[in-house]
Each structure stands twice: as structure tokens, then as C-alpha cells.
């Protein structure tokens, strides 16, 4: 059974729609899923009470929405011409995140795509308030995309935590691997699995009872994580040599972005139950800082049973 039958594409900016649609096309074609384009529009001036009476305000709002619908319909016709089943929807909502979350709840998609907002002062595409609200509240897999195109053979990174040192569900890593492999198969890419662990603090060297055994404890810690990673892959059905697995020593917020850049990653798959769970995933740093140092697309999956 296909895990993805409906893909919802949330458009925050008209200027950034082409890179977003290019990736949505690719996924829809590979998965044979239906695309629904959604745009949440609002105009402060058209909503002002001092410019229009109620009838004029409603007329102006409908005219504004009609223009957006016409633009979306042109995009839909392009998709239909390519053999992709597609439709579009528009809503009027002052708070974009509220409109998007309501649409997700009503449409019940299997996957949501959304573009990252461009910040002119920083010359970067960063996660904004709307993105964090979707991360916190959306109950379906959420793919936040950058404008850069995927490589011809995309690299998909599954970031797992088989030790579950932060009380994560034992199923979340399986969900991460399942979605990672699915995306990898669709894009005909290469799957790599990443796990990091915190090293023993150097302060223990100052403890006379541990100084002679520091290296032994350090090796034991690494071996424990290595074995847990191997068991996870075996449980998922990935034999050694079928997938590249990497174990890194260091805080995730520091070593993960570096690993992604070094491997020219196209998509990294992370697991979370809610916003606070995602914060705990990145030890020693706020998740906002960590994610904004990740330059590739980010797919967030959630264990709804937690």
C-alpha cells in the first residue's frame, strides 16, 4: 500500500513557488500521489474598517482571493498537463499558521511540503514563526524545503537515536528509517544513517578514581552506541553494507550540520513528537539555531502514539 496518496503544498511566498513546485512535482510523479496547492491570503488594508463599509470590504476581499485563485489555477493546469493529479484551495486568514494548520486538519494529507522564508538582511532561507508552528502542531510528516535543487542522485540522511536517552518512543527511529527509505526510493538517491552521542566530559579526568579508566569508559560508551545502531538497522532489515551508517562523537547540534554539509545532503529526516521533544533532540542548543545551520531540506516525522 502506498504510504503517500495526498501531498499538500503550502505556499507562503509567490516569489519562491517554483523551487517548491519542482520538488512537489518530483515527489508526486514518483509516488503517484495527488497534489493540493494551498495559499493563505490576507491584506491588512482590505480589512480596515475606515476605508470600506462591510459590503465594499467583502467585495474587495473576494476580488483579491479571485486573483489568487486564478494564479493557482494556472499552476494546477501546468501540473495536469504533466499528468499529475492536482487541485488548489485558498483561504482568507490573518494568521497564516492558523489557516495552514486548519487546512492540514481538514485535508488530512499524507505529506506536507512548505518553503522556507527568505530573510533579505541575512541573505538566508531560515525557519520562521509559521514553520515552527507547523513543526509544533502538524500531525503529519512535514518537509521544509530550501530553494536549492536536489542533486541528480540525492543523498538522504536518517538522523536516529537508538539509545533513546531522552525517553523517545522506541518506534520513532523506525518511522525515521521508513520515511527516509521511502524518499530515497522515490528520488533514486542514496541513504545514509547518522547517530551521534555525547562524549564523556573531560572533567572526569580530574577524578582520581576515573583518570586511569577514562579511555576504557570512552570506548565502552562508543561501543554501546555502535551496537545499538547496528541492532536498529538489523531490526529494520538493513544489513551491514547495504546502507552507510555513521557514528559521531559530539553534541548533535554541532556535529549534525557539519556531517550534512560534508556529505552534500539533500534531505535530512528527523523525529519529533512535539516542539519540546525536538528541542531535547538537539542537546546543548536551541533547536532554532541548529535547524538554521542545516542547509538542506528537513523532513520531520512524528510518533503520534507518544
Beta strands, then each sheet from edge to edge (+ up, - down):
strand 1: 6-11
strand 2: 34-41
strand 3: 86-92
strand 4: 111-115
strand 5: 117-119
strand 6: 124-126
strand 7: 141-145
strand 8: 155-159
strand 9: 190-197
strand 10: 244-249
strand 11: 267-272
strand 12: 297-302
sheet 1: 3+ 2+ 1+ 4+ 7+ 12- 11- 8- 9- 10-
sheet 2: 5+ 6-
end
